[in-house]
Amino acid sequence: MSTPGPDDIASLSRELALVSDASTRILWADARATSMVGAWPGRSLRDLCLPGTGDKAAELVSRGVSSPMRAWELTLLVDNKPATVSFNGTPWNGQVLLVGQLMSNDYQDAIIKVQGALTDAVALNREIVRQKHEISRYAERLSQSNRDLQESNQGVLALHRELDDRADALSRSGEIKSRVVSSVSHEFRTPLNSVLGLTELLLEGSDGQLNDEQQKQVRFIRSSAEELMALVNDLLDLSKIEAGKVTLRATKFSMHDFLASMRGSLRPLVPADSPVSLIFADADPDFELETDRAKLSQVIRNLVSNALKFTERGEVHVSVRRVDDDQVALSVRDTGIGIPSELVDQIFEEFSQVDNPLQSRAKGTGLGLPISRRVAQLLGGDIAVETTVGEGSTFTLVIPRTHPDVAEMHQIESRSRHRDPSKVSVLVVEDDRRSMFVYERFLSMAGFQVIPARTVDAARAALSQELPEAVVLDVMLEEETTWRFLADLKRDPRTQHVPVLVVTVTNKEERARALGADEFWLKPIDQDRLLRKLKSLLRVERGVKVLVIDDDERARYLMRKHVAGQPYELFEAATGEEGTRLAREQMPNVIFLDFLLEKGTAFDVLDDLKADPRTRAIPVIIVTSQVLGDAERQLLSAGTEAVVSKQNLSRELAINRIRDALRKGGMESRL
Ligand code: ADP
C-alpha cells in the first residue's frame, strides 16, 4: 500500500474555510469549501444555505466580524442535499474567517442513535432502579417467609421425632406383646396338657370308677381345657405370624390330590346322620400349585369348619376355579345363617364373633378368620366374603398358583442359567429365600451375576458346571455340611483359588478361617462392604493388557470382538517379531499366540519371550487351527498356560482363559 499523499489526507477532512464580509459576500474560499458547498469568491454565503435559512448566515457574519463565534450551525446544500455545517468565526480585518465542520448524516444518525440509546438507557436505568426496589421488597418478603418456614420446619422436625418415638414405642410394645403372648402361651400349654391327660385318666377309671355325676364334671373340665388349649394354640399361631417367624415351605402338588386329602381329613367333622352334606368339587389332576400346602390346608380347614358350625341344614361346598394363568380361587360356600352386611368387615378382627343363636353352641376363639387372612396373605393372596343373612356365605381364598417367593426364585435361577460372560459370577449359597433375593438384587444391580444355590448339594452341582469368580457362603442350616463344603472347596486344586466369603449369624470366624475362608462376616451383611469386596475382583481385571499375536487379520478381529465390553486393553501384532517387541514394551498380563505364524512357529516366539527375563513370566495361551501331535502338544504345554483350538475360541472361553491366566499370574493376590 502506498503512503497517502496530501490530497488523500485532504479528502478525509470534513473541514472547510472561507472569508466573508459583513454582507455575506465570500471573499475567499479554500478548495474543500468550493468543492463541497460551492463557495467561491463573489458568491453570497446566503445563497449556499437551504432556502429560508439564509438569515442565520447573515447573523453569523454580521456578528462574526466583530466578535468570535462558536459552533454556529448553518444548513448548507451539499450535492443538493441539506447538510449541517458547524462554523467557528474569527474577526479578521473587518471581515470574518469562517472554519466549518461538516456534520455527516452518519454522524448525525449516530448522535441521534446515541441520544436515543441514552434516553433508553436512562429509562432502563429507571426501570432497573424500580425493579431493584421491587426485588429488595421481594427479598424482604422471602426472607420473612424463610424465617416462617424455618420455624414451621422446626415444628415438623419435632413432630417427626415424636412420631418416630411413638413408632418405636409402638413397635416395641408390639414386640413385647407378641413375646409375652408367645411365652405365656407356651407356659399355658404344659399345665393344660397335664389337665387334659389327667381328665383322660379319670374318665378311663384306671384309679377307680367315677360315678355319673363325677364323670359329667370331669367331662366339663376336659372340654374347658380343650377350649383353652385351642385358644392358646391360636394365640401362639397369630403371634408367630405377627413376629414374622413363620417359614414357608413351598412344594409342588396337584390340586386334585390336595382336595382329596382335605376331603379325607374333614369328613369326620360331619356325622353320618347330619342334615348338612360336605361336598368337594373335583379338580383336573394336571392342575398344579407350588406353594405351602400345609398353610393352604390350614386356611381351608378353618373355612370349612366355620361353614359347618354356622350351617344347620343344606350343604357346604368346596370348589376350585382358575382366576387366570397365575391365580387360583378356592371357595367354601355354605347354606348357613349368613352374616349381616355391616358386620362382615368385623369378623376378620381378632376375637370378634357375631351375636347369633348358633354362636353359643359353636366353640370358637374369634381368632380363626384373622389367622386365616394372615396366612392367606403369607401365601400372597387374600380372603373375600359374600354373604346373605338366612341364605348362606361364600368365603373365597385367592392365591397365586406359584408362591411369589418361589416365582422370584425361579426367575433368579433362570437368569443364572443364561450366563453373561461379561459379568462376574458369584455363587451364593444361602438357604433363606429372602436373603437370596436381597443378595440377588444388590449384586445384580452392581453388575454381578448371581448363581443361586439353596443347598450345599446345589452349590456342588453348580460348581461342577462352571467356576464362579467368588463364593458367598452362608453358614446357617446344614452347618456341618456347609463347613465340610468350605473345606472341600479349599482342598480341591480346581476351586481352591476361588475366594470364599463366609457369612453367618454366629461368630465362627476362627473355624471359617481355619477352613480357608477368605473373608468372614456376621449377619446382617453390610451390603456396601460386600460389594466393595466383590468389586475388587472386577478391579483386578481393569487395566489388564492382552496381547494377540496372529498373522491372520480375521483372527485378530474375532479376538477384538470377543473381549469387546471387557475392561481389557488389547494389543495386536501380526508377526512374531512385532509380538515380542510389544510384549517387552507393554508387559501384557496375558498373550494369545497363534501356533503357526507366517514366519516361524509359536516355538520361536516362545523362545524369545522366555529368553527375556522381563517377558518370561507372562502367561501365554496358544491358539491353533492345526491338529497338534502329542510331541508338539507336550512341548507347548511345558511353557504355556493353555492350548486352545481356534474353532472353539468363543467369547466365553476367551474371557475364562484370560481370567484363569490372571489368577495363576498372581493378579488375584490383590484380592
Ligand atoms: P370363631 O373361632 O369364633 O369361629 P372366626 O374368626 O373363625 O372365629 O369367625 C369369627 C366369626 O365370624 C364367627 O364367630 C361367626 O360369627 C362369623 N362366621 C365365620 N364364618 C361364618 C360362616 N360361614 N357363616 C356365618 N358366620 C360366620
Residues whose N, C-alpha, C, O or C-beta is under 5 A from the ligand:
A	BS01	ADP	N306 A307 F310 G336 G338 I339 I347 S352 Q353 V354 K363 G364 T365 G366 L367 G368 L369 P370 S393
